[in-house]
Amino acid sequence: MFSLLKRGDCSAFLTLSLFGLLGLLLDVTHGIPAEDEDYYLQEILNREHFYSDPGPDDSVPYTETPVEAEPGGENRRTSKISKKEQNGKKEKEKQTDKAAAETRSAKKVEKNKKGSWKTPNGSNEGEGNYESVREQCPPMGLETLKIDDFQLHASTIKRYGLGAHRGRLNIQAGIYEDDFYDGAWCAGRNDPLQWFEVDARRLTKFTGVITQGRNSLWLSDWVTSYKVMVSNDSHSWVTIKNGTQDMIFVGNHEKEIPVLNEFPVAVIARYIRVNPRSWYENGSICMRVEILGCPMPDPNNYYHRRNEITTTDNLDFKHHSYKEMRQLMKVVNEMCPNITRIYNIGKSHNGLKLYAIEISDKPGEHEIGEPEFRYTAGSHGNEVLGRELLLLLMQFMCQEYLAGNSRIRHLVEETRIHLLPSVNPDGYEKAFEVGSELGGWSLGRWSQDGLDIHHNFPDLNSILWEAETRKLVPRRISNHHIPIPEWYLSENATVAMESRAVIAWMEKIPFVLGGNLQGGELVVTFPYDMARSQHKTQEQTPTPDDPVFRWLAFSYASTHRLMTDASRRVCHTQDFAKEDGTINGASWHTVAGSMNDFSYLHTNCFELSMYVGCDKFPHESELPEEWENNRESLLVFMEQVHRGIKGIVRDAQGRGIANAIISVEGINHDIQTAADGDYWRLLNPGEYKVTARAEGYTPTSKVCEVDYDMGATECDFTLNRTNLSRIKEIMEKFGKQPIPIPARSHRQRVRQRRRQT
């Protein structure tokens, strides 16, 4: 076997083998499941063919035919065929076509989890004619930032903003591309000597590479083919072979769709390089990359093991299809039937029901004085981390409630909680079908009819601001519960079915606080999401409740494990950690008709957006860590629904008054009471003069104090009927109509009574 190796390759190979035998003797399995005893021996046998003597690297002609990419990212390797094989070539082609069809079918059935690529056993043609099973390894973490900038290297760079640290899958460039935040690694020269390198910092079993082109609004750059090399010391490199020749992998055909290439045999090394061989003729060598790899057991890496994030929660950490999501919600309901209820708020464009689960000590019932809270996720179907976090949250709350966790019991008994994990199930199914790394940045984002659900709500901001400019607020137009325009309600309006369903849900239940989980960043945004000034894409546009919104946003961001970490790497172009992990939506990028703005202006609910991870669709193996990152934040934000004042507005007979208006002096935004007369007003600690008013009643004011301790201050009101309303009531009761009084004489009498008093 060693006679087939070059002297330089032999030393690298011996090093790898010795590390493998050492791991076998020590029987170390930390970091991955326990291996079979003959694992390393099998790796040695596999490498007997994998490292066959290719001759000098430069002897391989550049005109070598790239590997043809099959659906699902598989590659069929080409090699020299012996005369005996040529005699049965036609028969082999038939068998190969049949096997390829069976493989594609099997992959479709076996891909039971998003981000997992299962490949059946198959023979590889060429010298040696050996059989192997393609290893399954998750992404190493270029996209999720587990791989830091210091682990990425390149032969040359065009400029700093196109350095190796930008060569991460799905990384986004800024609107104005500059020297710091561009959308790929780009080589300083266009020639076949360029490379992009990842240092895994430990022995790793590499199984594949995913590539993209450059993210840019103005330029088109991508690599069309490449080689892959590995090393254990960054000096001696071995190229992945196709029989006796260097293997050429098919790259990208455009800049945004990721392409997966799996290796015919897993290879163990510390370093891996991608060596572009051809590129788009009108562009440059630019790449975004993700590496698939499993860290090998390392008994000496004590500090790495100490820094690994684990969870003790016994939850279902996987990506769930629509049917699996529905089944999981049913399981939670069966485990905790006394505190949960499953219902749907409507249907998607494709007819999938939008399922929600309610968690409360009296599910299905609004309790007077108990606030209603909601979490939603998946309005962008490909931002799936939020969806899985809500599925984990409902499991966690059920388990902890049964276990007697006092914190969870208090939340359940004092709050009516609603979790809607998938607002856009149609889009999710599209993203789920292709895989966690293969969907790109946008596949599945929109509804089936091509609408952005999160930004598909009526623009009430413009209505309010125009009325304020004309000084019609609050004389003719109120500063809250602004009605939906008629054009939006028409059947021909460009409105998603999912948006209509969510609006009906918001109007039916008196929500107080809500959060919608999104992905692709690490930040919490709060209203307004639309800039007040026209022709501006970024402008600070606060609501009258800006201090409250900032408190709410910080409550989530500050308890997240990464959002406020000043030492963490930015996801794409902006360092939100400098802003304490929060930002006003309009000062980030303005958008009309957002769910947050609509909720604030049309209902009592204060709504914020939580961008819970840089990776929109993290691999299944990342879910436990992401749960640990967000678990405390999810609970703390829910608890904020009990901050501020609450109470009931009653008449003299003790009956609740619906739609009474609650005003806070100095805050130009009112709320309304629910059907039973109860209300909740989120406020920061302090003293506030609060006024309750209702049609036909005399307004009443009082001072209400909000403490720093958790728990809303009770602030009830009793309103008495006005004399005029009582007269009207009596007249109507006896079938008589009030005598009309001329407006002029009525005003004179009013002024006269005022002078007398």
Buried (B, 14 or more C-beta within 10 A) or exposed (E): EEEBBBEEBBBBBEBBBEBBEBBBEEEBEEBEEEBEEEEBBEBBBBBBBBBBEBEEEEEBEEEBEBBEBBEBBBBBBBBEBEEEBEEEEEEBEEEBEEBBEEBBEBBEEEBEBBBBBEBBEBEBBBBBEBEBEBBBBBBBBBBBBBBBEEBBBBBBBBEEBBBBBBBBBBBBBBEEBEEEBBBBBBBBEBEBEBBBBBBBBBBBBBBBBBBBBBBBEEBBBBBBBBBBBBBBEEEBBBBBBBBBBBBBBBBBEEBBBBBBBBBBBBBBBBBBBBBBBBBBEEBBBBBBBBBBBBBBBBEEBEEBEEEEEEBEBEBBBBBBBBEBBBEBBBBBBEBBEEBBBBBBBBBBBBEBBBBBBBBBBBBEEBBEBBBBBBBBBBBBBBBBBBBBBBBBBBBBBBBBBBEEBEEBBEBBBBBBBBBBBBBBBBBBBBBBBBBBBBBBBBBBBBBBBEBBBBBBBBBBBBBBBEBBEEEEBBEEBBBBBBEBBEEBEEEEEEBBBBBBBBBEBBEEBBBBBBBBBBBBBBBBBBBBBBBBEEEEEEBEBBBBBBBBBBBBBBBBBBBBBBBBEEEBBBBBBBEBBEBBBBBBBBBBEBBBBBBBBBBBBBBBBBBBBBBBBBBBBBBBBBBBBBBBBBBBBBBBBBBBBBBBBBBBBBBEEEEBBBEBBBBBEEBBBBBBBBEBBBBBBBBBEEEBEBBBBBEBBEBBEEEBEBEEEEEBBEBBBBBEBBEEBEEBEEEEEEEEEEEEEEEEEEEEEEEEEEEEE
